[in-house]
Amino acid sequence: MRKEPFTIAVPEETLADLRERLRRTRWADDFANDHWEYGTNGAYLRELVDYWLHRYDWRQHEREMNTFSHYKTTIEGIPIHFIHEPGKGPKPLPLILNHGWPWVLR
């Protein structure tokens, strides 16, 4: 398997587009949904969007994520982004964490 080093670097234009779309959110009325009976609670969602717009620092988190060794490869035509951090200590145990596939393989 051939792996290529990879650095997370989201273009500023992508982040600007996200901020603009969040600013333009068209909020639905949220009647009697204090306990999330009908989906996401509107007040909570507004707080979350406000957080993403005004307090979340993507660049800080990007720097933190980039402290790990990221790689890209292709396996059977499927692009894979992974982190490879060798174990430490006298008997390191291999560990694979996988969020799943973004599509169904048939």
C-alpha positions in Angstrom: 0.0 0.0 0.0 1.3 3.4 -1.0 0.5 6.2 1.4 0.9 9.9 0.9 1.3 12.4 3.8 -1.7 14.7 4.2 -2.2 18.0 6.0 -5.7 19.2 6.8 -6.0 22.7 5.2 -9.5 23.8 4.5 -9.4 26.8 2.1 -10.5 30.1 3.6 -13.1 30.5 0.8 -14.8 27.2 2.1 -15.0 28.6 5.6 -16.3 32.0 4.4 -18.9 30.2 2.4 -20.0 28.2 5.5 -20.2 31.4 7.6 -22.3 33.1 4.9 -24.7 30.1 4.6 -25.1 30.1 8.4 -25.8 33.8 8.4 -28.5 33.3 5.8 -30.3 30.5 7.7 -34.0 30.6 7.3 -35.4 29.6 10.7 -38.6 27.5 10.9 -41.1 28.2 13.6 -40.6 25.8 16.5 -43.9 25.2 18.3 -44.0 23.0 21.5 -40.6 21.4 20.8 -38.9 22.2 24.1 -38.2 18.5 24.7 -37.1 17.6 21.1 -40.3 15.6 20.3 -40.3 16.9 16.7 -36.6 16.9 15.9 -33.9 19.4 16.7 -35.0 22.0 19.2 -34.9 25.4 17.4 -33.5 27.4 20.4 -30.6 24.9 20.7 -30.0 25.0 16.9 -29.8 28.8 17.0 -27.3 28.6 19.9 -25.2 26.1 17.9 -25.2 28.2 14.7 -24.3 31.3 16.8 -21.4 29.3 18.3 -20.1 28.2 14.8 -20.4 31.8 13.6 -18.8 33.7 16.5 -16.8 31.4 18.8 -15.7 28.2 17.0 -12.1 28.6 15.8 -11.7 26.2 12.9 -8.0 27.1 12.5 -7.2 26.2 16.1 -8.8 22.8 15.7 -7.2 22.3 12.3 -3.8 22.9 14.0 -4.6 20.4 16.7 -5.8 17.8 14.2 -2.5 18.3 12.3 -0.4 17.3 15.3 -1.2 13.7 14.1 0.3 12.0 11.1 -2.4 12.0 8.4 -2.1 10.1 5.2 -4.2 9.3 2.1 -4.2 6.2 0.1 -6.6 4.4 -2.3 -7.8 0.8 -1.7 -9.7 -0.9 -4.5 -10.5 2.5 -6.0 -11.8 4.0 -2.7 -10.0 7.0 -1.3 -9.0 6.6 2.3 -7.8 9.3 4.8 -6.2 7.9 7.9 -4.0 8.7 10.8 -1.0 6.4 11.5 0.6 6.9 14.9 2.9 4.0 15.9 2.3 2.6 19.4 4.6 3.3 22.3 5.9 1.2 25.1 7.2 -2.4 25.3 4.1 -4.1 23.8 2.1 -1.6 21.8 -1.4 -2.9 20.7 -2.6 -2.0 17.2 -5.8 -0.1 17.2 -8.1 0.8 14.3 -10.9 3.3 14.7 -13.2 3.6 11.8 -16.3 5.8 11.3 -17.7 3.6 8.5 -18.1 4.1 4.8 -19.8 7.1 3.3 -21.7 4.7 0.9 -22.8 1.1 0.8 -20.4 -1.3 -0.8 -22.1 -4.0 -2.8 
